[in-house]
Amino acid sequence: MKPLKEKISITIDSDILEKLKEMAEYDDRSLSQYINIILKQHIKDEKADTKS
């Protein structure tokens, strides 16, 4: 069973948004999927850093 998703609204710098869109397209993913992947990886990295 897939985890539940929630809709949110954020404000993001236009240059960051453009780059994220390009990266998502290159990875053949939706912008939402790509941002989720990036955030999950960041959380994983942060947890690893706090254990060090």
PDB file of N, CA, C and O in Angstrom:
ATOM      1  N   MET A   1       0.841  -1.181   0.000  1.00  0.00           N
ATOM      2  CA  MET A   1       0.000   0.000   0.000  1.00  0.00           C
ATOM      3  C   MET A   1       0.887   1.246   0.000  1.00  0.00           C
ATOM      4  O   MET A   1       1.788   1.370   0.830  1.00  0.00           O
ATOM      5  N   LYS A   2       0.633   2.158  -0.922  1.00  0.00           N
ATOM      6  CA  LYS A   2       1.417   3.385  -1.022  1.00  0.00           C
ATOM      7  C   LYS A   2       1.104   4.305   0.154  1.00  0.00           C
ATOM      8  O   LYS A   2      -0.023   4.330   0.648  1.00  0.00           O
ATOM      9  N   PRO A   3       2.116   5.067   0.602  1.00  0.00           N
ATOM     10  CA  PRO A   3       1.846   6.015   1.683  1.00  0.00           C
ATOM     11  C   PRO A   3       0.900   7.118   1.213  1.00  0.00           C
ATOM     12  O   PRO A   3       0.867   7.478   0.036  1.00  0.00           O
ATOM     13  N   LEU A   4       0.136   7.639   2.166  1.00  0.00           N
ATOM     14  CA  LEU A   4      -0.786   8.725   1.831  1.00  0.00           C
ATOM     15  C   LEU A   4      -0.006   9.975   1.481  1.00  0.00           C
ATOM     16  O   LEU A   4       1.071  10.225   2.022  1.00  0.00           O
ATOM     17  N   LYS A   5      -0.549  10.739   0.593  1.00  0.00           N
ATOM     18  CA  LYS A   5       0.091  11.989   0.176  1.00  0.00           C
ATOM     19  C   LYS A   5      -0.782  13.154   0.609  1.00  0.00           C
ATOM     20  O   LYS A   5      -1.999  13.022   0.736  1.00  0.00           O
ATOM     21  N   GLU A   6      -0.155  14.280   0.831  1.00  0.00           N
ATOM     22  CA  GLU A   6      -0.873  15.489   1.219  1.00  0.00           C
ATOM     23  C   GLU A   6      -0.527  16.605   0.257  1.00  0.00           C
ATOM     24  O   GLU A   6       0.616  16.728  -0.181  1.00  0.00           O
ATOM     25  N   LYS A   7      -1.510  17.408  -0.067  1.00  0.00           N
ATOM     26  CA  LYS A   7      -1.271  18.584  -0.900  1.00  0.00           C
ATOM     27  C   LYS A   7      -0.829  19.729  -0.008  1.00  0.00           C
ATOM     28  O   LYS A   7      -1.392  19.954   1.063  1.00  0.00           O
ATOM     29  N   ILE A   8       0.193  20.453  -0.468  1.00  0.00           N
ATOM     30  CA  ILE A   8       0.659  21.637   0.239  1.00  0.00           C
ATOM     31  C   ILE A   8       0.894  22.747  -0.769  1.00  0.00           C
ATOM     32  O   ILE A   8       0.901  22.519  -1.979  1.00  0.00           O
ATOM     33  N   SER A   9       1.081  23.915  -0.266  1.00  0.00           N
ATOM     34  CA  SER A   9       1.414  25.050  -1.113  1.00  0.00           C
ATOM     35  C   SER A   9       2.670  25.685  -0.542  1.00  0.00           C
ATOM     36  O   SER A   9       2.736  25.965   0.655  1.00  0.00           O
ATOM     37  N   ILE A  10       3.672  25.915  -1.391  1.00  0.00           N
ATOM     38  CA  ILE A  10       4.909  26.539  -0.945  1.00  0.00           C
ATOM     39  C   ILE A  10       5.276  27.680  -1.893  1.00  0.00           C
ATOM     40  O   ILE A  10       4.801  27.752  -3.027  1.00  0.00           O
ATOM     41  N   THR A  11       6.113  28.545  -1.405  1.00  0.00           N
ATOM     42  CA  THR A  11       6.676  29.595  -2.237  1.00  0.00           C
ATOM     43  C   THR A  11       8.143  29.256  -2.450  1.00  0.00           C
ATOM     44  O   THR A  11       8.865  28.957  -1.499  1.00  0.00           O
ATOM     45  N   ILE A  12       8.577  29.303  -3.697  1.00  0.00           N
ATOM     46  CA  ILE A  12       9.939  28.903  -4.034  1.00  0.00           C
ATOM     47  C   ILE A  12      10.520  29.898  -5.036  1.00  0.00           C
ATOM     48  O   ILE A  12       9.800  30.421  -5.887  1.00  0.00           O
ATOM     49  N   ASP A  13      11.795  30.151  -4.934  1.00  0.00           N
ATOM     50  CA  ASP A  13      12.455  31.062  -5.877  1.00  0.00           C
ATOM     51  C   ASP A  13      12.293  30.536  -7.301  1.00  0.00           C
ATOM     52  O   ASP A  13      12.391  29.334  -7.547  1.00  0.00           O
ATOM     53  N   SER A  14      12.046  31.448  -8.225  1.00  0.00           N
ATOM     54  CA  SER A  14      11.778  31.045  -9.608  1.00  0.00           C
ATOM     55  C   SER A  14      12.961  30.336 -10.257  1.00  0.00           C
ATOM     56  O   SER A  14      12.765  29.423 -11.059  1.00  0.00           O
ATOM     57  N   ASP A  15      14.195  30.744  -9.921  1.00  0.00           N
ATOM     58  CA  ASP A  15      15.350  30.074 -10.510  1.00  0.00           C
ATOM     59  C   ASP A  15      15.483  28.636  -9.997  1.00  0.00           C
ATOM     60  O   ASP A  15      15.888  27.743 -10.741  1.00  0.00           O
ATOM     61  N   ILE A  16      15.143  28.421  -8.735  1.00  0.00           N
ATOM     62  CA  ILE A  16      15.178  27.066  -8.172  1.00  0.00           C
ATOM     63  C   ILE A  16      14.101  26.205  -8.821  1.00  0.00           C
ATOM     64  O   ILE A  16      14.348  25.052  -9.175  1.00  0.00           O
ATOM     65  N   LEU A  17      12.924  26.762  -8.974  1.00  0.00           N
ATOM     66  CA  LEU A  17      11.824  26.029  -9.596  1.00  0.00           C
ATOM     67  C   LEU A  17      12.172  25.627 -11.021  1.00  0.00           C
ATOM     68  O   LEU A  17      11.913  24.492 -11.420  1.00  0.00           O
ATOM     69  N   GLU A  18      12.751  26.534 -11.789  1.00  0.00           N
ATOM     70  CA  GLU A  18      13.139  26.219 -13.170  1.00  0.00           C
ATOM     71  C   GLU A  18      14.131  25.053 -13.199  1.00  0.00           C
ATOM     72  O   GLU A  18      13.991  24.125 -13.996  1.00  0.00           O
ATOM     73  N   LYS A  19      15.128  25.116 -12.322  1.00  0.00           N
ATOM     74  CA  LYS A  19      16.139  24.057 -12.287  1.00  0.00           C
ATOM     75  C   LYS A  19      15.507  22.723 -11.886  1.00  0.00           C
ATOM     76  O   LYS A  19      15.828  21.687 -12.470  1.00  0.00           O
ATOM     77  N   LEU A  20      14.612  22.739 -10.895  1.00  0.00           N
ATOM     78  CA  LEU A  20      13.940  21.510 -10.472  1.00  0.00           C
ATOM     79  C   LEU A  20      13.106  20.921 -11.609  1.00  0.00           C
ATOM     80  O   LEU A  20      13.086  19.706 -11.806  1.00  0.00           O
ATOM     81  N   LYS A  21      12.423  21.784 -12.349  1.00  0.00           N
ATOM     82  CA  LYS A  21      11.630  21.308 -13.487  1.00  0.00           C
ATOM     83  C   LYS A  21      12.520  20.642 -14.537  1.00  0.00           C
ATOM     84  O   LYS A  21      12.180  19.590 -15.078  1.00  0.00           O
ATOM     85  N   GLU A  22      13.655  21.264 -14.814  1.00  0.00           N
ATOM     86  CA  GLU A  22      14.599  20.694 -15.782  1.00  0.00           C
ATOM     87  C   GLU A  22      15.107  19.335 -15.306  1.00  0.00           C
ATOM     88  O   GLU A  22      15.171  18.377 -16.077  1.00  0.00           O
ATOM     89  N   MET A  23      15.463  19.268 -14.039  1.00  0.00           N
ATOM     90  CA  MET A  23      16.004  18.025 -13.481  1.00  0.00           C
ATOM     91  C   MET A  23      14.940  16.926 -13.460  1.00  0.00           C
ATOM     92  O   MET A  23      15.240  15.766 -13.739  1.00  0.00           O
ATOM     93  N   ALA A  24      13.701  17.289 -13.130  1.00  0.00           N
ATOM     94  CA  ALA A  24      12.605  16.316 -13.120  1.00  0.00           C
ATOM     95  C   ALA A  24      12.351  15.790 -14.531  1.00  0.00           C
ATOM     96  O   ALA A  24      12.144  14.593 -14.730  1.00  0.00           O
ATOM     97  N   GLU A  25      12.368  16.686 -15.492  1.00  0.00           N
ATOM     98  CA  GLU A  25      12.145  16.277 -16.881  1.00  0.00           C
ATOM     99  C   GLU A  25      13.261  15.349 -17.350  1.00  0.00           C
ATOM    100  O   GLU A  25      12.999  14.336 -18.000  1.00  0.00           O
ATOM    101  N   TYR A  26      14.488  15.690 -17.025  1.00  0.00           N
ATOM    102  CA  TYR A  26      15.629  14.853 -17.403  1.00  0.00           C
ATOM    103  C   TYR A  26      15.504  13.456 -16.795  1.00  0.00           C
ATOM    104  O   TYR A  26      15.880  12.464 -17.419  1.00  0.00           O
ATOM    105  N   ASP A  27      14.975  13.386 -15.576  1.00  0.00           N
ATOM    106  CA  ASP A  27      14.801  12.117 -14.870  1.00  0.00           C
ATOM    107  C   ASP A  27      13.479  11.432 -15.238  1.00  0.00           C
ATOM    108  O   ASP A  27      13.151  10.375 -14.700  1.00  0.00           O
ATOM    109  N   ASP A  28      12.721  12.049 -16.166  1.00  0.00           N
ATOM    110  CA  ASP A  28      11.431  11.536 -16.635  1.00  0.00           C
ATOM    111  C   ASP A  28      10.456  11.329 -15.480  1.00  0.00           C
ATOM    112  O   ASP A  28       9.811  10.287 -15.370  1.00  0.00           O
ATOM    113  N   ARG A  29      10.364  12.349 -14.620  1.00  0.00           N
ATOM    114  CA  ARG A  29       9.461  12.317 -13.470  1.00  0.00           C
ATOM    115  C   ARG A  29       8.656  13.608 -13.429  1.00  0.00           C
ATOM    116  O   ARG A  29       9.023  14.617 -14.031  1.00  0.00           O
ATOM    117  N   SER A  30       7.551  13.543 -12.701  1.00  0.00           N
ATOM    118  CA  SER A  30       6.800  14.780 -12.474  1.00  0.00           C
ATOM    119  C   SER A  30       7.583  15.628 -11.478  1.00  0.00           C
ATOM    120  O   SER A  30       8.431  15.121 -10.744  1.00  0.00           O
ATOM    121  N   LEU A  31       7.290  16.902 -11.465  1.00  0.00           N
ATOM    122  CA  LEU A  31       7.959  17.803 -10.527  1.00  0.00           C
ATOM    123  C   LEU A  31       7.695  17.343  -9.092  1.00  0.00           C
ATOM    124  O   LEU A  31       8.609  17.328  -8.267  1.00  0.00           O
ATOM    125  N   SER A  32       6.476  16.977  -8.799  1.00  0.00           N
ATOM    126  CA  SER A  32       6.103  16.520  -7.464  1.00  0.00           C
ATOM    127  C   SER A  32       6.889  15.270  -7.060  1.00  0.00           C
ATOM    128  O   SER A  32       7.406  15.197  -5.945  1.00  0.00           O
ATOM    129  N   GLN A  33       6.978  14.302  -7.948  1.00  0.00           N
ATOM    130  CA  GLN A  33       7.753  13.081  -7.667  1.00  0.00           C
ATOM    131  C   GLN A  33       9.215  13.426  -7.405  1.00  0.00           C
ATOM    132  O   GLN A  33       9.833  12.906  -6.476  1.00  0.00           O
ATOM    133  N   TYR A  34       9.748  14.294  -8.223  1.00  0.00           N
ATOM    134  CA  TYR A  34      11.164  14.643  -8.105  1.00  0.00           C
ATOM    135  C   TYR A  34      11.456  15.359  -6.784  1.00  0.00           C
ATOM    136  O   TYR A  34      12.449  15.059  -6.122  1.00  0.00           O
ATOM    137  N   ILE A  35      10.604  16.292  -6.407  1.00  0.00           N
ATOM    138  CA  ILE A  35      10.791  16.995  -5.137  1.00  0.00           C
ATOM    139  C   ILE A  35      10.688  16.013  -3.976  1.00  0.00           C
ATOM    140  O   ILE A  35      11.458  16.109  -3.020  1.00  0.00           O
ATOM    141  N   ASN A  36       9.760  15.080  -4.042  1.00  0.00           N
ATOM    142  CA  ASN A  36       9.645  14.057  -3.000  1.00  0.00           C
ATOM    143  C   ASN A  36      10.939  13.259  -2.862  1.00  0.00           C
ATOM    144  O   ASN A  36      11.403  13.010  -1.749  1.00  0.00           O
ATOM    145  N   ILE A  37      11.515  12.865  -3.980  1.00  0.00           N
ATOM    146  CA  ILE A  37      12.765  12.099  -3.965  1.00  0.00           C
ATOM    147  C   ILE A  37      13.884  12.909  -3.311  1.00  0.00           C
ATOM    148  O   ILE A  37      14.624  12.399  -2.470  1.00  0.00           O
ATOM    149  N   ILE A  38      13.995  14.166  -3.705  1.00  0.00           N
ATOM    150  CA  ILE A  38      15.032  15.036  -3.148  1.00  0.00           C
ATOM    151  C   ILE A  38      14.852  15.204  -1.642  1.00  0.00           C
ATOM    152  O   ILE A  38      15.819  15.124  -0.884  1.00  0.00           O
ATOM    153  N   LEU A  39      13.628  15.435  -1.218  1.00  0.00           N
ATOM    154  CA  LEU A  39      13.371  15.632   0.216  1.00  0.00           C
ATOM    155  C   LEU A  39      13.643  14.360   1.016  1.00  0.00           C
ATOM    156  O   LEU A  39      14.219  14.423   2.102  1.00  0.00           O
ATOM    157  N   LYS A  40      13.238  13.218   0.492  1.00  0.00           N
ATOM    158  CA  LYS A  40      13.509  11.941   1.176  1.00  0.00           C
ATOM    159  C   LYS A  40      15.006  11.717   1.321  1.00  0.00           C
ATOM    160  O   LYS A  40      15.472  11.292   2.378  1.00  0.00           O
ATOM    161  N   GLN A  41      15.763  12.000   0.266  1.00  0.00           N
ATOM    162  CA  GLN A  41      17.207  11.821   0.319  1.00  0.00           C
ATOM    163  C   GLN A  41      17.832  12.782   1.324  1.00  0.00           C
ATOM    164  O   GLN A  41      18.745  12.405   2.059  1.00  0.00           O
ATOM    165  N   HIS A  42      17.350  14.005   1.359  1.00  0.00           N
ATOM    166  CA  HIS A  42      17.868  14.995   2.311  1.00  0.00           C
ATOM    167  C   HIS A  42      17.619  14.536   3.753  1.00  0.00           C
ATOM    168  O   HIS A  42      18.509  14.629   4.599  1.00  0.00           O
ATOM    169  N   ILE A  43      16.417  14.046   4.027  1.00  0.00           N
ATOM    170  CA  ILE A  43      16.093  13.558   5.372  1.00  0.00           C
ATOM    171  C   ILE A  43      16.985  12.374   5.732  1.00  0.00           C
ATOM    172  O   ILE A  43      17.484  12.290   6.854  1.00  0.00           O
ATOM    173  N   LYS A  44      17.186  11.467   4.790  1.00  0.00           N
ATOM    174  CA  LYS A  44      18.068  10.315   5.015  1.00  0.00           C
ATOM    175  C   LYS A  44      19.492  10.773   5.310  1.00  0.00           C
ATOM    176  O   LYS A  44      20.132  10.259   6.228  1.00  0.00           O
ATOM    177  N   ASP A  45      19.984  11.722   4.548  1.00  0.00           N
ATOM    178  CA  ASP A  45      21.336  12.249   4.741  1.00  0.00           C
ATOM    179  C   ASP A  45      21.472  12.944   6.100  1.00  0.00           C
ATOM    180  O   ASP A  45      22.487  12.793   6.781  1.00  0.00           O
ATOM    181  N   GLU A  46      20.463  13.694   6.484  1.00  0.00           N
ATOM    182  CA  GLU A  46      20.484  14.394   7.777  1.00  0.00           C
ATOM    183  C   GLU A  46      20.521  13.397   8.936  1.00  0.00           C
ATOM    184  O   GLU A  46      21.239  13.597   9.915  1.00  0.00           O
ATOM    185  N   LYS A  47      19.746  12.332   8.815  1.00  0.00           N
ATOM    186  CA  LYS A  47      19.757  11.299   9.866  1.00  0.00           C
ATOM    187  C   LYS A  47      21.124  10.651   9.971  1.00  0.00           C
ATOM    188  O   LYS A  47      21.612  10.382  11.069  1.00  0.00           O
ATOM    189  N   ALA A  48      21.742  10.402   8.821  1.00  0.00           N
ATOM    190  CA  ALA A  48      23.079   9.794   8.807  1.00  0.00           C
ATOM    191  C   ALA A  48      24.114  10.744   9.426  1.00  0.00           C
ATOM    192  O   ALA A  48      25.019  10.302  10.133  1.00  0.00           O
ATOM    193  N   ASP A  49      23.978  12.026   9.161  1.00  0.00           N
ATOM    194  CA  ASP A  49      24.914  13.018   9.713  1.00  0.00           C
ATOM    195  C   ASP A  49      24.798  13.126  11.228  1.00  0.00           C
ATOM    196  O   ASP A  49      25.802  13.315  11.914  1.00  0.00           O
ATOM    197  N   THR A  50      23.584  13.008  11.755  1.00  0.00           N
ATOM    198  CA  THR A  50      23.409  13.138  13.197  1.00  0.00           C
ATOM    199  C   THR A  50      23.914  11.907  13.941  1.00  0.00           C
ATOM    200  O   THR A  50      24.199  11.982  15.136  1.00  0.00           O
ATOM    201  N   LYS A  51      24.025  10.785  13.254  1.00  0.00           N
ATOM    202  CA  LYS A  51      24.542   9.555  13.873  1.00  0.00           C
ATOM    203  C   LYS A  51      26.063   9.544  13.912  1.00  0.00           C
ATOM    204  O   LYS A  51      26.660   8.782  14.671  1.00  0.00           O
ATOM    205  N   SER A  52      26.691  10.382  13.101  1.00  0.00           N
ATOM    206  CA  SER A  52      28.159  10.407  13.029  1.00  0.00           C
ATOM    207  C   SER A  52      28.766  11.115  14.195  1.00  0.00           C
ATOM    208  O   SER A  52      29.989  11.223  14.284  1.00  0.00           O
TER     209      SER A  52
END
